[in-house]
């Protein structure tokens, strides 16, 4: 068949891209048409997303797509990070500039909410791990500080749904991102209305939830004219970027819990693909999460702070005049002393520190360790600590599923960090398979292709990804040293919590 072109708009916390996915029936070739920076903007002591600038950049990318692939374009779909949202008024006005999940306004919301509704009850009605960044706690903070704006809200749209509204006028929320909100019921598969009413949040603003692969409509006529595009179908991929990435895991294994994944980027999301949510008392105790996937599956997973630690260290180095690229940092880390210091990557002090190296050194001092004295030492500590946290979470996932994981698939931008990949194999004692780097974009494109009738099952999507991607394997090394480091990691983590 002649190549068809599906347009993926992929927005991450650091950058956004408009990507053409050219599909010939057996393979997908991706072409980045337009890349632009993203990041929270400081506005009067708050952190916000500049969605109008993002929308402007998206339109630039769509214009480039029209110029190069106009006649072969079939559809367009958006994926983004989870939890953040926009409120619309009844007349379609955007109510404020959306907050970034790292804004500190939700500090203390967990404890305040548990005084109103018990933790176990919230977990039973949402299946989500408790993180103050979740949409539920953002809404409760908004209720506290901006009650007059909340009263005007007619529609709650999560970030990808906001851009779908801008594309075609739809006002729905897609399933995979809805499940990141802690406002969605994992067994009823609809909004958790009982919980929302108990917390006195307005329920009428929560719109219909649609499945991945839903046709939402056609491009607004004015938008098509501005970008020189035909009135393309607007299709929901898995709009949560991790949901799209997991759809593109190139596994050949079948059955539950035989393979685990790590979607590696600013966050590391480590989990299993299961047919249902896991809502046991032990799942609550371990504070794991259940997020929606393709074809009604659930992703039992844990959010781990991820390469945010490295990204923020690099930003600090640049501010102090020590500008180095990621490749150089990796080389410095390779030559640094192993296991000199370790941290728990998920300590709250690392969520949004003023200076990441200072926060890391403070944690080391608090736990009685030597403080890293070089960029290479800091980065090695971050990577070793991440790998050890992966081992801990893998143990939890195997316990909850009752099955042993045979292979760990790593996808996303973090696959390019070969040192972390090898550390992950060493720490977990499992074979690690990395690739594709562009799992999110591939998942986005192939779910659009399935909606168009060009792809059948999820298994076929994964076969196409294998045909289209280069992968690399890593095997465990230095088992005794990593076992000793893991015991120390557990002790340090316990000490920090005492």
GIHUUR-V669419 format. One line per field, one symbol per residue. ss: DSSP state (~ for helix, > for strand, _ for the rest). phi: phi as a letter, one per 40 degrees, with the letter a starting at -180 (. if undefined). psi: psi as a letter, one per 30 degrees, with the letter a starting at -180 (. if undefined). A space follows every 10 residues. Layout:
ss->???
phi->???
psi->???
//
This chain:
ss->___>>>>>>> >___>>>>>> >>>____>>> >>>>>>>___ >>>__>>>__ ~~~~~~~~~~ ~~~~~~~~~~ ~~>>>>>>>> ____>>>>__ ___>____>_ ___~~~__~~ ~~~~____~~ ~~~~~~____ ____~~~~~~ ~~~~~_~~~~ ~~__>>>>~~ ~~~~~~~~__ __>>~~~~__ ___>>____> >_~~~~~~__ _____>__>> ____>>>>__ ~~~~~~~___ __>>>____> ~~~~~~~___ ________>> >>>>___>>> >>>>______ ~~~~~~__>> >>_~~~_>>> >>>>___~~~ ~~~~~~~~~_ _____~~~~~ ~~~~______ _______~~~ _____~~~~~ ~~~~~~____ ____~~~~~~ ~~~~~~~~~~ ~~~~~~~~~~ ~_____>>>> >_~~~~_~~~ ~~~~~~~~__ >>>>____~~ ~~~~~~~~~~ ~______~~~ ~~~~~~~~__ _>>>____~~ ~~~~~~~~~~ ~~~~~~~_
phi->.cdbbbbbbb bbcbababbc bcbbhbbbbc bccabacbic bcbfgbbbcc cccdcccdcd ccccccccbd cccbaaabba ccgcabbbcc cgcccgcccc ccccccdgcd ccccccbcdc cccccbgbcc bcccddcccc ccdcbbdccc cccbbbbcdc cccccccbgc bbbcdccdcc cgbbccbcfa dccccccccg cccccccdbb cdgcccibdd dccdccbgcc cccbbccccc dccccccbcc cbcbgcgcbb bbcbadbbbb abcbcacbbc dcccccfcbb bcbcfgcbbc abcbdgcddc dccccccccc gbcbcccccc cccdccccfc abbcdccdcc caccacdccc cccccccgbc cdbadccccc dccccccccd cccdcccccc cgbcccabcb bgdccccccc ccdcccccgb cbbbhccccc cccdcccccc ccgcbccccc dccccccbbc bbbbbcbfcc ccccccccdc cccccccc
psi->lkkkkkjkjj jlfellkkkk jjkgfelkkk jjekkllllk kkjhglklki feeeeeeeee eeeeeeeege ffkelklkka laellkkklf ggkkilkkkk ffkgffkfee eeeffekkee eeeeffgklj kffleefeee eeeefheeee ffkfkjklee eeeeeeefgk ilkkeeeeff fggkkfefhl kieeeeeegh kkfffjakkl lkgkkfalkk eeeeeefgll ilkkkjajfk eeeeeffgkh kfkllkgfkl ljjjbeljjk aljlflljgl eeeeefhllj kkakhglkjj lkkkeageee eeeeeeeeeg ghjkleeeee eeeeflkkge llljfgkfff ehlejeeeee eeeeeeghlk kkgleeeeee eeeeeeeeee eeeeeeeeee fglkkekkkk laffffieee eeeeeeefgl kkkkllehee eeeeefeeee efgfkcleee eeeeeefflk lkkkkklhee eeeeeeeeee eeeeeff.
//
